[in-house]
């Protein structure tokens, strides 16, 4: 077992606009440990990121919380090791989060994480996001899933008419990358070093 040094979650989360209770900080501690002990050895997260899990992954996922607050249902497209879906589910227990992951080993990790934390507002869809019912979600989350056009093509089918896609973009992102006819807004600049923008996209 790895010795995991837990970051001061409440303080770090506040820097990206998120307020956490002590119980939520405790859940992030457990999730941080799961990433160290299981996700990194299984190759879901690069070994080089082991000491950067808090900032590069968990806190980066939490950046989407302000845009997901006050909705009923969200879907994490290609959830992988659960980012951003699990940090958002921890921060927003009133939001039902579907973690969609087609790869068997990653889906198994997600199911274990949801059970072990535990996280009653999150469920795992062990299959492709495209298989989920149409027009079922208020928000779709996409981080390291596909390019912006590919993410929008999948999200637009899953979203309700007023729904929106949160897209974690790379540092080279420009407004011209957004598909024609799609409204976009960039979340305020991040306190995290070298983080690209989170882009909110919706139909006109």
N, C-alpha and C positions, 0 to 999 in steps of 0.2 A: 504494500500500500504506500502511496506517495504522501509525503507531508505537504499539506496544502495550507498556504498562508492566505487567510481570508481578507479581502479588501474591506475597507469601511464603506459598505454598500450605500447606506443612507446618504453619506456625504458625497460619494462619487455619483450616485444617481441624481442627486439634486443639481449637479453640474450640467446634466442633460435634460433638466426640466421635469424630473420624476420624483415624487414623494413616496417613500417606502415606510411601512410600519416595521417594528422589530421582528414580527412574525414573517413578513415578506423578506426581510434581510436574511433571516434564517433559512428560508427556502432557497434563496440565491446561493447561500453557503453550500447547501447540499447539492445543488445543481452544479456548482463550480467543482465540487469534489467528483461528481459523476463524470464530468468532462475530462478531468485529470486522469481518473482511474480507468475509464472505459472508452470514451470517445477518442482520445488521442492514441492509445495503443491499437485501437481498431482502425486507425487511419481516417477517421471522420473529420478530424482536425489535424493540421500539420504539426509534427513534433516540434518544429521551430516556434510554434505559437504557444507551447505549454505554459510559459511564464507570462504570456500576454492574453490569456483567456479572458480576464476581467475586462480590460479596455477594448481589445480588438474584436471581441465576440459578444460577451454578455452586455456590457454597457452600450455597445454599438446597437444591439438589438433593442435595448430600452429606449433608444432615441425615437422609436415609432409610437411610444405610449401616448403622447399628447394628441396624436392624430387618430388614435383608436378609441380613446376614452369616449364614453357615452354612446357606444353602439352595442348591438346584441350579439352578432356573430362575425367571426373573422376566420380566414383560412390562410395557413402558411404554406405556400407553394414550394414543393420540394424541400421539406423541412430539414432534412439532413440530421444534424445533431440537435435540432430543436431551436435554432436561432433564425429569426427573432421570435418565433411563436411561444416558446416556453418562458423567456423573460417577460414577454408581454402578458401571458396568462398569469404569471405570478403577480405582476404589478396591478392587473385589472381582473380581480376574481369574479366580477360581475359579467365579464365578456366570455362567451363560449368560443373556444379556439379549437379549430380542427387542424391537426398537424398532418398534412398530406405528404406521404413519402412512399415511392414505389420500390426502392431498393430494400431487400428483405432484412439485411443486417441493421440498417439504419432504422427501419420501422420497428424492429425488435428492441433496439436501444431506446427509442422514443416511448414504447409501451412500458418498458422497465422504469424509465424516468418518471412517467406520469403516475405509476403505481407507487414508487418509492418515495417521491417527494412528500406527500401525495398532492395531486393537482386535479381536483374534481371537475374543474371547468374546462379541462383539455381532453380531447379524444384523438386517437390516432386513426387516420385512414391509410391502411397499408395498401396503397395502390396509386395510380396516377391521379393527379388533381382533376384532370379532364373528365374523370369518371364520376365526379361528385354531381349532385343535382344542380341544374341551372338556376340562376337567379336566387341563390340561397344565402348570400353573404353580403354584409354591409361593407366589409373591408377585405381585401386580399393583400398578403404580405409576400414580397419577393426579394430575397437576398441570396446572391450567388446561385441563381436558378437558371436564368436565360437572359438574352439581351432584352432591351426595353420593349422592342416590338413583339418578341415572342411572349414575354410576360403579359403584355396588354392583351394579346390575342387570346390567351387562356383565361385571364382574369375577367375580361368583358363578358364571357359566357356565364361565369359563376356569380357575378355581382348582380345585386338588385339594381333597378334603373338609377337610383341615387347613390349607388356604391362607388367606392374609390379603391385604387391600387396604390399601395405604398411600395416604392421601388428604391432599394438601396443601390445607388449608382456609384460607379467608380470616380476617381478624381478627375478623369478626362471627360466626364459627362458635360454635354452642352444642350441647350434648349432645342437645338435642331435634331437631337436624337429622338424626341417624342414623336410618335406617329401623327400624321396629319389628322386634324379634326378632333384631337384629344386635348382637353384642358389640363394644364399642369401648374403646379406650385411647388417651389422648393422650400423645405422646412428651414427654419433659421439655422445659421451656421453652428456647427457642433463644437463642443469643448474638447472633443477627442482629437488627438494629433493624427494627421494624415487620413482622416475619415472623409470619404466622398459624401455628397449630399443625399438626403432622403427626399425623393420626389413624389408628390401626391398627384395622381392622375385620375381624371374622371371624364365621362362622356360629356359632350356639349349639351 
